[in-house]
Amino acid sequence: MPLPESFVGRLSLPVVSAPMFLASTPKMVIANCIEGIIGTFPAANQRTIEGLEQWIVQIKQALADFEQTTGKKAAPFGVNLIVHKSNARMEQDLAMLVKHKVPLVITSLGAISTVVDAIHSYGGVVFHDVVNARHGRKAKGAGVDGLIAVTTGAGGHAGSLHPFALVQELRTFFDKTLLLSGSISTGAEVAAARCLGVDLAYMGTRFLATKECQVSESYKQLVVNSKADDIIYTNAISGIPANFIKQSVTAAGFDLNNLPKPEGFDIGTEMAEAVKDPAQKKPWKDIWSAGQGVSAINNILSISDLAAQLKQEYQTAICGINSINQK
Ligand SMILES: Cc1cc2nc3c(=O)[nH]c(=O)nc-3n(C[C@H](O)[C@H](O)[C@H](O)COP(=O)(O)O)c2cc1C
């Protein structure tokens, strides 16, 4: 299993709790890491650079305390950085991640060797998310340590390729850590990802319906009540294709059969506006994203209970596969 050296012996499950705009916080990250799941959050979830520093210090302190009091190892944590010209805070955020030697940095949109080199300078690990092999090759060229295959049905800005297809393509040229994103909501699906040759499952939507997640109760309940058919894949809301829960799209005043043409892609401004708490309905804040994996989510759990459930489902699935192999 090609995991980065610094991750070995720290995970209880091959799972990353993926970064989610406006949803992931230090509370979630800490709860995940002490369960042996890699916890992450987007840097953009903090409005200021000072706030970002406070969050990183808070997480590092909590995990150090956990390790000291229990004698156990916590999973590493990660911060997601949007590497795009519209992200005005990119350089400052990067400097902060380097200053505090954040163990894992997940880059989105741009794979740039100077960013990768900066993270490598202190022994940090860089995973980069891609929706096709062309972007995967570019990220490999930039020196990333892992590729996240973002496939069809994923929450957030999803891809359109089937996971079997994208994983196989990426594996033809990439032998470092491979992650799979898209509709993974159960331990059996984590096992399925491992069977495909994936090293780590990258799960977002399942973690929306957790007690620690900071989205509203109505959002969590809608995730629980929704099925795959309730998800719409459109570029009308965020400029590039993303999955949203239809009910929240209509509640924001959109006609599902007559969605507007996208106004262009400016993720930095979009994120900055959404965290400002404006009166106007905004993507992510009022128009709620989730992936097709909502189908498998029937309850809101604490992260500790979810981790126990995922481990049990994972073991059951792995044992089932082994028993078939023995016949
Ligand atoms: C509400 C929401 C917000 C997201 N925000 C981000 C983000 O800020 N940065 C990012 O790289 N991915 C973001 N994602 C994508 C996730 O990191 C991950 O790729 C995806 O949720 C995995 O698919 P799944 O939701 O089907 O498990 C978001 C996903 C959701 C559901």
The ligand as a Tripos MOL2 file, in Angstrom:
@<TRIPOS>MOLECULE
LIG
   31    33     1     0     0
SMALL
NO_CHARGES

@<TRIPOS>ATOM
      1 C1        -20.5030   20.5210    0.9410 C.3       1 LIG1
      2 C2        -19.2300   20.1750    0.2340 C.ar      1 LIG1
      3 C3        -18.2210   21.1160    0.1550 C.ar      1 LIG1
      4 C4        -17.0040   20.7980   -0.4740 C.ar      1 LIG1
      5 N1        -16.0000   21.7250   -0.4750 N.ar      1 LIG1
      6 C5        -14.7790   21.3900   -0.9680 C.ar      1 LIG1
      7 C6        -13.6860   22.2830   -0.8690 C.ar      1 LIG1
      8 O1        -13.7780   23.3830   -0.3160 O.2       1 LIG1
      9 N2        -12.5020   21.8980   -1.3910 N.ar      1 LIG1
     10 C7        -12.3390   20.6720   -1.9900 C.ar      1 LIG1
     11 O2        -11.2300   20.3600   -2.4400 O.2       1 LIG1
     12 N3        -13.3590   19.8070   -2.1030 N.ar      1 LIG1
     13 C8        -14.5690   20.1350   -1.5750 C.ar      1 LIG1
     14 N4        -15.5950   19.2310   -1.6360 N.ar      1 LIG1
     15 C9        -15.3550   17.8950   -2.2410 C.3       1 LIG1
     16 C10       -14.8640   16.8970   -1.1870 C.3       1 LIG1
     17 O3        -13.6090   17.2660   -0.6980 O.3       1 LIG1
     18 C11       -14.8210   15.4540   -1.7520 C.3       1 LIG1
     19 O4        -14.0780   15.4110   -2.9480 O.3       1 LIG1
     20 C12       -16.1950   14.9120   -2.0350 C.3       1 LIG1
     21 O5        -17.1270   15.3140   -1.0620 O.3       1 LIG1
     22 C13       -16.1550   13.3850   -2.0900 C.3       1 LIG1
     23 O6        -17.3290   12.8640   -2.6180 O.3       1 LIG1
     24 P1        -18.5810   12.4100   -1.7060 P.3       1 LIG1
     25 O7        -19.1660   13.6780   -1.1770 O.co2     1 LIG1
     26 O8        -19.4720   11.7360   -2.6770 O.co2     1 LIG1
     27 O9        -18.0660   11.5350   -0.6180 O.co2     1 LIG1
     28 C14       -16.8270   19.5240   -1.0480 C.ar      1 LIG1
     29 C15       -17.8630   18.5730   -0.9670 C.ar      1 LIG1
     30 C16       -19.0430   18.8870   -0.3210 C.ar      1 LIG1
     31 C17       -20.1220   17.8390   -0.2080 C.3       1 LIG1
@<TRIPOS>BOND
     1     1     2 1
     2     2     3 ar
     3     2    30 ar
     4     3     4 ar
     5     4     5 ar
     6     4    28 ar
     7     5     6 ar
     8     6     7 ar
     9     6    13 1
    10     7     8 2
    11     7     9 ar
    12     9    10 ar
    13    10    11 2
    14    10    12 ar
    15    12    13 ar
    16    13    14 ar
    17    14    15 1
    18    14    28 ar
    19    15    16 1
    20    16    17 1
    21    16    18 1
    22    18    19 1
    23    18    20 1
    24    20    21 1
    25    20    22 1
    26    22    23 1
    27    23    24 1
    28    24    25 2
    29    24    26 1
    30    24    27 1
    31    28    29 ar
    32    29    30 ar
    33    30    31 1
@<TRIPOS>SUBSTRUCTURE
     1 LIG1         1 GROUP 0 **** ****
